[in-house]
Structure formats: C-alpha cells, structure tokens
Amino acid sequence: MNVFDIIGPVMIGPSSSHTAGAVRLGRVVNKLVDNRELGRVEITLSGSFAQTYKGHGTDRALLAGIMGYKSYSPEIRDALDIADKRGIGYSFTKENIKGAHPNTARIHYFLKDGTDGVMQGASIGGGNIMVNSINGMKVEFNGDNNTILVMHEDRPGVIASVTNMMHWGYSDLNISNFRLSRQEKGGDAIMTIEVDNQPPEKLVDDIREIEHVTNAILIRRV
C-alpha cells in the first residue's frame, strides 16, 4: 500500500472512481492514439458510469483524458467545449455490458487518417483503473507501470524475437509482467509487457522492425 491508496488521487471533481479513474481511462486512449489526429470518439458507458455520468462529470473526465489532460487538470471542467473547439466529435451511449465492472467505459476512437481502435476498461476505485481489452483482444494492465503493447501476427518465434531483443539491446529493463492474447491461432495477437523502469522511445521503434510485428506502442504511466 502506498500514499496514493490511502489518501486517493489529486483530482478535479467529486469522485475518485467516476472522475479521476475516468480521466486515467481516457489517458490510455490518448496513448493509443500516439499523437495522431483524433476525429471523433464514441463512448459507451455501463453500470453506475451510465447512471451518474453527467452528475459526476464522468463524460468530461473521459474526454479530458482522451485529449491528454490529467486528473488534476482544471481543463476537465471545460472538456466538452475544448473538444468542440478542437474539432473532436464525441457521443455517449448507455449499454449494459455483460460481465463488466460497474464503472466500465468502452471507447471507440476514430482518427482523421481513417484508422480506428477500441479500448475497454474500468475504474475500480480510488482513481485506480484496469484495462480489459484493446481492439477486441483481452489485456490486463492498470496503467501504474510503463506498458508496451506489441500487436503482431501469431507466428512461432515472434515472442522470443521481442523478448530476446529487449534482453540483449536493453538489458537494464526489468519485465514485471507479460501477457499474450490472440483472437485465433495464426491470427492477430497482442503482447502486454509491463516494465519497472523507464524505457526509451527507441525501444518501440526497434520492436516495430521485428518480422511479423504490425505495431508497438509505449504507454507510460497514466
């Protein structure tokens, strides 16, 4: 347990779960967008998120995080207006997502270059989050550690190529967690690699050069 667990996050808004946690979920999408130009987002809210999102500012918090603001940023209050001024479209819908945590958001984002993606996660209390899926593939990380997402084809040797490159090229990095998810054998797959220390940006570029890797994204602590 750390100080954050005891006193909660530094934040704007009435609820650590519905506001601070929501900002952090949005910030994961901000990292996935990776500085590309965002066109619009379609946000689906489930459980208590769906019931209280306007009163607790969850809509503004999610949108603020998507635009890169933090849980203590005063811009959260004006996030809807800021998105309008930036030309970012947004919508909020309610849906009972089966089996989901009560504070769950599914964020479908559309970039102006024509690509899109989907992230689903939950605010689990005290400003803490858990990301459950990316682009339909199951993941599990909480944003507390630097996380490398490696999208790749499910081929023999890809995992070994990535981890061996990290070992020999970046021996100072310590992998704290590793998970693999795939849609089907031989199809698309995603590695979730959490590391204890700060990885350099060049690591992601090196991973992208590995055969059968389609993309790699570094999500620094959110």
C-alpha positions in Angstrom: 0.0 0.0 0.0 1.2 3.5 -0.9 0.2 7.0 0.0 -2.0 7.1 -3.2 -4.0 4.2 -1.9 -4.6 5.9 1.5 -5.5 9.5 0.6 -6.6 9.0 -3.0 -5.5 10.9 -6.1 -5.0 14.6 -6.6 -8.0 15.4 -8.7 -10.7 17.8 -10.0 -14.2 16.5 -9.4 -16.4 14.9 -6.9 -15.5 11.2 -7.2 -12.2 9.3 -7.5 -13.9 6.5 -9.3 -16.2 8.5 -11.6 -13.8 11.4 -12.3 -10.2 10.6 -11.5 -10.4 7.0 -12.7 -12.3 8.1 -15.8 -9.6 10.6 -16.7 -7.0 7.8 -16.4 -9.0 5.6 -18.7 -9.2 8.4 -21.2 -5.4 8.9 -21.0 -4.9 5.2 -22.1 -6.7 6.1 -25.3 -4.6 9.2 -25.6 -1.5 7.0 -25.5 -3.0 4.6 -28.0 -3.7 7.5 -30.4 0.0 8.2 -30.2 0.0 11.9 -31.3 -2.1 11.2 -34.4 -5.0 13.5 -35.2 -8.3 12.4 -33.5 -11.5 12.8 -35.4 -14.2 11.6 -33.0 -14.9 9.2 -30.1 -17.9 7.0 -29.4 -18.0 6.3 -25.7 -20.2 3.5 -24.3 -20.9 3.7 -20.5 -22.0 0.7 -18.4 -23.3 0.3 -14.9 -23.0 3.2 -12.5 -21.0 5.1 -15.1 -24.1 5.1 -17.2 -26.4 6.1 -14.4 -24.4 9.0 -12.9 -22.0 10.2 -15.6 -23.4 13.7 -16.1 -23.7 14.5 -12.4 -20.3 13.2 -11.6 -18.6 14.7 -14.6 -17.6 11.3 -16.0 -18.3 12.4 -19.6 -16.0 15.4 -19.2 -13.4 13.4 -17.3 -13.1 10.7 -20.0 -13.0 13.3 -22.8 -10.3 15.3 -20.9 -8.2 12.2 -20.5 -8.5 11.3 -24.2 -7.2 14.8 -25.0 -4.2 14.2 -22.7 -5.2 16.1 -19.6 -4.6 14.7 -16.1 -6.9 14.1 -13.1 -5.9 17.4 -11.6 -6.1 19.5 -14.8 -8.6 22.4 -14.4 -9.5 21.9 -18.1 -11.6 18.9 -17.1 -14.5 21.3 -16.3 -14.5 22.6 -19.8 -13.6 19.4 -21.7 -16.7 19.3 -23.8 -16.1 22.8 -25.0 -12.4 22.2 -25.6 -13.2 19.1 -27.7 -15.7 21.2 -29.8 -13.0 23.8 -30.4 -10.5 21.2 -31.4 -13.0 19.7 -33.9 -13.2 16.4 -32.0 -16.6 14.8 -32.3 -18.0 12.8 -29.3 -21.0 10.8 -28.3 -22.1 9.0 -25.1 -24.4 6.0 -25.0 -25.6 3.7 -22.3 -25.3 -0.1 -22.5 -25.3 -3.0 -20.1 -22.0 -4.6 -20.9 -22.4 -8.2 -19.8 -20.0 -9.3 -17.1 -18.3 -5.9 -16.9 -17.3 -4.0 -13.8 -20.0 -1.4 -12.7 -17.7 1.5 -13.7 -16.9 0.5 -17.3 -16.3 2.5 -20.4 -15.8 1.3 -23.9 -14.1 4.0 -26.1 -14.2 3.6 -29.9 -11.9 6.2 -31.4 -11.6 7.3 -35.0 -8.6 9.0 -36.4 -8.6 11.5 -39.2 -6.3 9.2 -41.2 -9.1 6.7 -41.4 -7.9 4.2 -38.8 -9.7 3.4 -35.6 -9.5 1.4 -32.4 -11.4 0.3 -29.3 -10.4 0.3 -25.7 -12.5 -1.1 -22.8 -11.6 -0.6 -19.2 -13.0 0.0 -15.7 -12.4 2.5 -12.9 -12.1 0.1 -9.9 -11.9 2.6 -7.0 -9.7 5.3 -5.6 -8.7 6.5 -9.0 -7.3 3.1 -10.0 -8.2 1.5 -13.3 -8.0 -1.8 -15.1 -7.8 -2.0 -18.9 -9.6 -5.2 -20.1 -9.5 -5.2 -23.9 -7.9 -3.4 -26.8 -9.3 -3.9 -30.3 -11.3 -6.9 -29.1 -8.4 -8.7 -27.6 -8.2 -9.4 -23.9 -5.5 -7.5 -22.0 -5.0 -6.7 -18.3 -3.0 -3.7 -17.1 -3.6 -0.9 -14.7 -1.5 2.0 -16.0 0.6 2.1 -12.9 3.7 0.7 -14.8 5.2 1.6 -18.1 3.5 -0.8 -20.6 4.5 -1.8 -24.0 1.7 -3.2 -26.3 3.0 -5.2 -29.2 0.5 -6.0 -32.0 1.7 -8.9 -34.1 0.8 -11.9 -36.2 0.5 -15.1 -34.2 3.6 -16.8 -35.6 6.2 -19.1 -34.0 9.2 -17.2 -32.7 7.7 -13.7 -32.5 7.6 -13.6 -28.7 11.2 -14.9 -28.5 12.3 -12.3 -31.0 10.8 -9.4 -29.0 12.0 -10.6 -25.6 15.5 -11.5 -26.8 15.9 -8.1 -28.4 14.8 -6.5 -25.2 17.3 -8.6 -23.2 20.3 -8.0 -25.4 19.6 -4.5 -26.5 18.0 -3.1 -23.3 19.4 -5.2 -20.5 18.7 -2.5 -17.9 14.9 -3.0 -18.3 13.2 -5.4 -16.0 10.0 -7.0 -17.2 7.5 -7.2 -14.3 4.5 -8.7 -16.2 4.0 -10.4 -19.5 0.7 -11.5 -21.1 -0.3 -12.7 -24.5 -3.8 -12.5 -26.1 -4.9 -13.6 -29.5 -8.2 -13.8 -31.4 -7.4 -17.2 -33.0 -4.4 -19.4 -33.8 -2.4 -17.8 -36.5 -4.4 -14.6 -36.4 -3.8 -11.2 -34.7 -2.3 -11.2 -31.3 -1.1 -8.7 -28.7 1.7 -8.8 -26.1 1.3 -6.8 -23.0 4.7 -6.1 -21.4 5.0 -4.1 -18.2 8.4 -2.9 -17.1 9.6 -1.4 -13.9 11.8 1.4 -15.2 11.5 4.0 -18.0 12.1 2.5 -21.4 13.5 4.8 -24.2 11.3 5.6 -27.2 13.8 3.8 -29.4 12.7 0.5 -27.9 9.3 0.8 -29.6 11.0 1.6 -33.0 13.2 -1.5 -32.6 10.3 -3.7 -31.8 8.4 -2.4 -34.9 11.3 -3.6 -37.0 10.8 -7.3 -35.9 9.3 -9.6 -38.5 5.5 -10.2 -38.1 5.1 -7.2 -35.7 2.5 -4.9 -37.0 2.8 -2.1 -34.4 4.2 -1.3 -31.0 3.0 1.3 -28.5 4.6 2.6 -25.3 2.0 3.6 -22.7 3.9 5.5 -20.0 2.4 5.5 -16.5 -1.0 7.2 -16.7 
